[in-house]
Amino acid sequence: QVQLVESGGGLVQAGGSLRLSCAASGNTFRINALGWYRRAPGKQRELVTVITGGGTTNYADSVKGRFTISGDVAKNTVYLQMNSLKPEDTAVYYCNAKVSFGSSVLDYWGRGTQVTVSS
C-alpha cells in the first residue's frame, strides 16, 4: 500500500501562483513515478504532469510553460509550482503514484486538493 497526502490548494486570482505538495508513505520503494492529475467540474480527470524515478518529466500541453513539477521519487515527495494561473485551471488536483507489483503497475491516489482560480 502507498498513501499520498496533498497540500497547498486554495483560491487565487487569475495570473497568480500556487504550489502544491504531495508526500508518499508506505511501500514507497515500489513507486515508479509521481504525478499530478486534475478533474474540473463536469470533466474527466486528466493528466497534468508526471516525473519518473529517472527524473523524466511530461506535461499536458495546456500547462506547458506555466506549471513545473519538481521533487524526487526516491525521496517520496513531489511538488507542483503553478504560475500564470487561469480560470480554466480550476479543478481538484490529485497526486498520483504509479506502483509496481510484479509485472503490474497500479495507480494510487491522494484525496485531492481544490484549486480555484477567479477571473
Disulfide bonds with the S-S distance in Angstrom:
Cys22-Cys95 2.00
